[in-house]
Amino acid sequence: MIDIDKVRSTLAQIGPMKHFRVRFKKVNGEDREMVCMMDFDSGKRGVSVPVMEIASGQWKAFRIDRVETLEVL
């Protein structure tokens, strides 16, 4: 897992409306990877980050304490 402060700073650098790939461990233990983008308020919300998943067009979320990789596309 990536350190929470590193995840926060990377998300701040990515910023809103830019595509990125995140791989994280779901609460149930499954690995999940998605290409997504944040809206303008996404990075300002505690532990859970709401994002638009590009493939499905649906709003989803991931926990910053469960992130394994972050990649700007």
Backbone as CSV, one residue per row, in Angstrom:
resi,resn,N_x,N_y,N_z,CA_x,CA_y,CA_z,C_x,C_y,C_z
1,MET,0.842,-1.177,0.000,0.000,0.000,0.000,0.892,1.247,0.000
2,ILE,0.415,2.265,-0.658,1.121,3.544,-0.674,0.737,4.324,0.576
3,ASP,1.701,5.042,1.135,1.470,5.896,2.291,0.337,6.894,1.998
4,ILE,-0.545,7.120,2.962,-1.713,7.990,2.788,-1.312,9.397,2.356
5,ASP,-0.264,9.950,2.951,0.171,11.301,2.567,0.634,11.350,1.119
6,LYS,1.296,10.292,0.664,1.737,10.211,-0.732,0.530,10.130,-1.664
7,VAL,-0.484,9.358,-1.288,-1.700,9.257,-2.098,-2.366,10.632,-2.193
8,ARG,-2.515,11.307,-1.064,-3.129,12.641,-1.060,-2.369,13.619,-1.951
9,SER,-1.045,13.631,-1.846,-0.260,14.579,-2.646,-0.325,14.232,-4.136
10,THR,-0.318,12.941,-4.460,-0.425,12.533,-5.865,-1.785,12.903,-6.433
11,LEU,-2.853,12.691,-5.681,-4.186,13.080,-6.144,-4.283,14.586,-6.335
12,ALA,-3.651,15.358,-5.452,-3.651,16.815,-5.587,-2.902,17.231,-6.852
13,GLN,-1.817,16.535,-7.183,-1.065,16.831,-8.399,-1.866,16.464,-9.644
14,ILE,-2.592,15.356,-9.586,-3.412,14.942,-10.731,-4.504,15.972,-10.985
15,GLY,-5.203,16.355,-9.938,-6.258,17.358,-10.061,-7.523,16.825,-10.710
16,PRO,-8.534,17.683,-10.795,-9.830,17.262,-11.327,-9.843,17.102,-12.849
17,MET,-10.724,16.242,-13.321,-11.043,16.052,-14.724,-9.887,15.499,-15.569
18,LYS,-8.908,14.863,-14.923,-7.802,14.228,-15.646,-7.864,12.733,-15.392
19,HIS,-7.646,11.962,-16.437,-7.722,10.509,-16.316,-6.501,9.958,-15.589
20,PHE,-6.756,9.012,-14.697,-5.683,8.301,-14.021,-6.130,6.881,-13.724
21,ARG,-5.147,6.013,-13.498,-5.428,4.616,-13.170,-5.097,4.410,-11.692
22,VAL,-5.991,3.786,-10.988,-5.762,3.475,-9.579,-5.972,1.982,-9.373
23,ARG,-5.074,1.376,-8.624,-5.241,-0.021,-8.214,-5.299,-0.014,-6.699
24,PHE,-6.309,-0.685,-6.166,-6.511,-0.674,-4.725,-7.121,-1.984,-4.265
25,LYS,-7.096,-2.194,-2.990,-7.686,-3.381,-2.372,-9.059,-2.978,-1.850
26,LYS,-10.106,-3.645,-2.343,-11.449,-3.363,-1.861,-11.584,-3.812,-0.404
27,VAL,-12.600,-3.319,0.269,-12.817,-3.670,1.677,-12.982,-5.179,1.851
28,ASN,-13.562,-5.851,0.848,-13.754,-7.299,0.941,-12.483,-8.086,0.601
29,GLY,-11.371,-7.370,0.298,-10.097,-8.017,0.025,-9.773,-8.215,-1.444
30,GLU,-10.735,-7.996,-2.334,-10.492,-8.145,-3.768,-9.627,-7.002,-4.275
31,ASP,-8.777,-7.307,-5.277,-8.031,-6.261,-5.971,-8.936,-5.629,-7.010
32,ARG,-8.795,-4.327,-7.189,-9.618,-3.596,-8.170,-8.730,-2.582,-8.850
33,GLU,-8.888,-2.451,-10.152,-8.165,-1.439,-10.916,-9.179,-0.716,-11.791
34,MET,-9.069,0.605,-11.871,-9.963,1.343,-12.749,-9.292,2.614,-13.254
35,VAL,-9.703,2.993,-14.446,-9.323,4.286,-15.006,-10.467,5.225,-14.667
36,CYS,-10.127,6.361,-14.083,-11.165,7.249,-13.573,-10.696,8.694,-13.587
37,MET,-11.575,9.589,-13.150,-11.221,10.991,-12.961,-12.018,11.539,-11.783
38,MET,-11.431,12.526,-11.128,-12.089,13.171,-9.990,-12.847,14.388,-10.472
39,ASP,-13.854,14.791,-9.708,-14.479,16.080,-9.967,-13.735,17.120,-9.121
40,PHE,-14.219,18.330,-9.068,-13.498,19.399,-8.387,-13.482,19.262,-6.868
41,ASP,-14.383,18.491,-6.288,-14.434,18.323,-4.835,-13.894,16.979,-4.352
42,SER,-13.552,16.080,-5.268,-13.184,14.706,-4.891,-12.008,14.619,-3.937
43,GLY,-10.969,15.395,-4.144,-9.779,15.276,-3.332,-9.912,15.889,-1.949
44,LYS,-11.025,16.515,-1.666,-11.200,17.242,-0.404,-12.015,16.469,0.620
45,ARG,-12.279,15.218,0.349,-13.166,14.440,1.210,-12.421,13.358,1.942
46,GLY,-12.087,13.461,3.124,-11.577,12.413,3.994,-10.935,11.195,3.377
47,VAL,-11.364,10.040,3.816,-10.723,8.770,3.486,-11.201,8.202,2.158
48,SER,-12.415,8.474,1.770,-12.993,7.927,0.555,-12.983,8.988,-0.556
49,VAL,-12.497,8.596,-1.743,-12.400,9.524,-2.869,-13.415,9.130,-3.938
50,PRO,-14.441,9.956,-4.165,-15.399,9.662,-5.232,-14.791,9.997,-6.586
51,VAL,-14.961,9.087,-7.548,-14.418,9.263,-8.894,-15.433,8.777,-9.930
52,MET,-15.296,9.287,-11.148,-16.086,8.793,-12.272,-15.245,7.718,-12.963
53,GLU,-15.754,6.487,-12.989,-15.063,5.422,-13.709,-15.317,5.635,-15.199
54,ILE,-14.256,5.734,-15.981,-14.375,6.058,-17.398,-15.105,4.958,-18.166
55,ALA,-14.772,3.702,-17.924,-15.358,2.581,-18.681,-16.869,2.488,-18.521
56,SER,-17.372,2.708,-17.316,-18.801,2.532,-17.062,-19.579,3.844,-17.040
57,GLY,-18.864,4.959,-16.847,-19.544,6.251,-16.723,-20.269,6.409,-15.393
58,GLN,-19.936,5.563,-14.430,-20.597,5.599,-13.127,-19.677,6.168,-12.064
59,TRP,-20.288,6.789,-11.060,-19.529,7.286,-9.923,-19.238,6.138,-8.978
60,LYS,-17.981,6.021,-8.602,-17.534,4.996,-7.659,-16.614,5.680,-6.666
61,ALA,-16.027,4.925,-5.772,-15.114,5.512,-4.791,-14.064,4.489,-4.394
62,PHE,-12.935,4.994,-3.916,-11.913,4.138,-3.334,-11.392,4.807,-2.074
63,ARG,-10.853,3.996,-1.192,-10.303,4.499,0.077,-8.807,4.766,-0.096
64,ILE,-8.349,5.919,0.364,-6.946,6.273,0.178,-6.007,5.391,0.993
65,ASP,-6.516,4.757,2.020,-5.665,3.876,2.820,-5.561,2.475,2.223
66,ARG,-6.157,2.237,1.044,-6.132,0.925,0.394,-5.479,0.986,-0.988
67,VAL,-4.898,2.138,-1.373,-4.312,2.322,-2.710,-2.973,1.614,-2.800
68,GLU,-2.811,0.863,-3.906,-1.558,0.170,-4.176,-0.738,0.890,-5.244
69,THR,-1.406,1.421,-6.285,-0.703,2.204,-7.307,-1.606,3.319,-7.823
70,LEU,-0.975,4.402,-8.259,-1.643,5.527,-8.919,-0.804,5.887,-10.138
71,GLU,-1.457,6.042,-11.274,-0.730,6.338,-12.512,-1.504,7.352,-13.331
72,VAL,-0.861,8.468,-13.661,-1.472,9.473,-14.524,-1.438,8.958,-15.955
73,LEU,-2.540,9.121,-16.670,-2.604,8.659,-18.074,-2.492,9.825,-19.033
